[in-house]
Amino acid sequence: MTQQADFKNAQSLPALKDIFLYFESGVFLQALSFGAEGSAIGEVVFNTSLCGYEEIITDPSYAGQFITFCMPEIGIVGVNKQDKESKEIFCKGVIVSQYNNFYSNFRAQGDLSTLLKKHNIIGICNLDTRALVKMLRTQGSMMMIASTEISDKETLETLLKSSPSISEQNLIPEVSTKKPYIHKDGVFSFESMDYECIDSTKRKKILAIDFGIKRNILNELTDAGLEVEVIPHTFSADSVLKRFESKEIGGVFLSNGPGDPLMLENEIAQIRALIDSQIPLFGICLGHQLLAIAHGFDTYKLKFGHHGANHPVKNTLTGEVEITSQNHNYSVPDSIESIAEVTHRNLFDGTIEGVRYRNKPIFSLQHHPESSPGPKEARSVFAEFAKAVCETR
């Protein structure tokens, strides 16, 4: 007798509403909505990952953006609390080819549609995402308006043109923590099927400056042997350095986050003050970009960015190739080689993926070493940072 699948969690979607999209390029499309109703304006990017859609959607770095998934079938593993990278969802919306409301996974606690509606996030399906990705690759990332309320092309065009572009928005206050806290979780254990709870009171403490930090970055920092205090983006360099001088902390981590790094003039000024000391600094993604700008090397915007879990990056120190997760629209210029050693290069387009500054305990990565898209070799950088912190006076 053939064992039948358990369909008790199967849920059917109600009739989907029409949703109308107008792009900066002038393209006007009609699709179906499986998320929240209403209107939203944001930048459209595409992600090539084959799995991990919940982690991607809950990454605060996507604030202000619509995420187009190249993977044609989304929704089949449902959602759960453990896979969230943040308590909130900050992206503007999700665009998929086919959405499946029926999920089949032993860890699932609900469906994606319900999650999006709970957080008032637009979901768009029944769209030719291959054609959309081709447009973005040819013309670059662009602004878009999506609405279940407005179907008139001219009205949507007027609303879009009157809205600021993503490069004109400071998105960090929306995603950063409002008050300091100690992060206590370690990495995920497949034995307990939960995140390890770590007592970090006797460890060397670092400050993690929250520009939109991902939970799994914090998990890796604690797993590397550090006590991690997360603080808001409105930090004071003077306060940080006083804690360093008193030996209360041994280093500072600069997190990932959304938007154009050149918008963050105050944060850059505070980071520049940290650079002038000998405090160990480690940045990932936005933190990597902010360190470059604070050193006097402005970032530039890529045509359509790097968003996916399958990007090969060469570690120039070891000669090894690391398969990495990526989520960024901006890059550090090659001219930074005048003051720093390039430690990582993207093998797709040759852009800089990592640097180590000369004569300073400062290094950074553009990609996400914590995300582990299968291989885990990129995670070793957290141990390197922990070693630098523990070797401070």
Rosetta blueprint (number, residue, H / E / L):
1 M L
2 T L
3 Q L
4 Q L
5 A L
6 D L
7 F L
8 K L
9 N L
10 A L
11 Q L
12 S L
13 L L
14 P L
15 A L
16 L L
17 K E
18 D E
19 I E
20 F E
21 L E
22 Y E
23 F E
24 E L
25 S L
26 G L
27 V L
28 F E
29 L E
30 Q E
31 A E
32 L E
33 S E
34 F L
35 G L
36 A L
37 E L
38 G L
39 S E
40 A E
41 I E
42 G E
43 E E
44 V E
45 V E
46 F E
47 N E
48 T L
49 S L
50 L L
51 C L
52 G L
53 Y H
54 E H
55 E H
56 I H
57 I H
58 T L
59 D L
60 P H
61 S H
62 Y H
63 A L
64 G L
65 Q E
66 F E
67 I E
68 T E
69 F E
70 C L
71 M L
72 P L
73 E E
74 I E
75 G L
76 I L
77 V L
78 G L
79 V E
80 N L
81 K H
82 Q H
83 D H
84 K L
85 E L
86 S L
87 K L
88 E L
89 I L
90 F L
91 C L
92 K L
93 G E
94 V E
95 I E
96 V L
97 S L
98 Q E
99 Y E
100 N L
101 N L
102 F L
103 Y L
104 S L
105 N L
106 F L
107 R L
108 A L
109 Q L
110 G E
111 D L
112 L H
113 S H
114 T H
115 L H
116 L H
117 K H
118 K H
119 H L
120 N L
121 I L
122 I E
123 G E
124 I E
125 C E
126 N L
127 L L
128 D L
129 T H
130 R H
131 A H
132 L H
133 V H
134 K H
135 M H
136 L H
137 R H
138 T H
139 Q H
140 G L
141 S L
142 M E
143 M E
144 M E
145 I E
146 A E
147 S E
148 T L
149 E L
150 I L
151 S L
152 D L
153 K H
154 E H
155 T H
156 L H
157 E H
158 T H
159 L H
160 L H
161 K H
162 S L
163 S L
164 P L
165 S L
166 I H
167 S H
168 E H
169 Q L
170 N L
171 L L
172 I H
173 P H
174 E H
175 V H
176 S L
177 T L
178 K L
179 K L
180 P L
181 Y E
182 I E
183 H E
184 K L
185 D E
186 G E
187 V E
188 F E
189 S E
190 F L
191 E L
192 S L
193 M L
194 D E
195 Y E
196 E E
197 C E
198 I L
199 D L
200 S L
201 T L
202 K L
203 R L
204 K E
205 K E
206 I E
207 L E
208 A E
209 I E
210 D L
211 F L
212 G L
213 I L
214 K L
215 R H
216 N H
217 I H
218 L H
219 N H
220 E H
221 L H
222 T H
223 D H
224 A L
225 G L
226 L E
227 E E
228 V E
229 E E
230 V E
231 I E
232 P L
233 H L
234 T L
235 F L
236 S L
237 A H
238 D H
239 S H
240 V H
241 L H
242 K H
243 R H
244 F H
245 E H
246 S L
247 K L
248 E L
249 I L
250 G L
251 G L
252 V E
253 F E
254 L E
255 S L
256 N L
257 G L
258 P L
259 G L
260 D L
261 P H
262 L H
263 M H
264 L L
265 E H
266 N H
267 E H
268 I H
269 A H
270 Q H
271 I H
272 R H
273 A H
274 L H
275 I H
276 D L
277 S L
278 Q L
279 I L
280 P L
281 L E
282 F E
283 G E
284 I E
285 C L
286 L H
287 G H
288 H H
289 Q H
290 L H
291 L H
292 A H
293 I H
294 A H
295 H L
296 G L
297 F L
298 D L
299 T L
300 Y E
301 K E
302 L E
303 K E
304 F E
305 G E
306 H E
307 H E
308 G E
309 A E
310 N E
311 H E
312 P E
313 V E
314 K E
315 N E
316 T L
317 L L
318 T L
319 G L
320 E L
321 V E
322 E E
323 I E
324 T E
325 S E
326 Q E
327 N E
328 H E
329 N E
330 Y E
331 S E
332 V L
333 P L
334 D H
335 S H
336 I H
337 E H
338 S H
339 I L
340 A E
341 E E
342 V E
343 T E
344 H E
345 R E
346 N E
347 L L
348 F L
349 D L
350 G L
351 T L
352 I E
353 E E
354 G E
355 V E
356 R E
357 Y E
358 R L
359 N L
360 K L
361 P L
362 I E
363 F E
364 S E
365 L E
366 Q L
367 H L
368 H E
369 P L
370 E L
371 S L
372 S L
373 P L
374 G L
375 P L
376 K L
377 E H
378 A H
379 R H
380 S H
381 V H
382 F H
383 A H
384 E H
385 F H
386 A H
387 K H
388 A H
389 V H
390 C H
391 E L
392 T L
393 R L
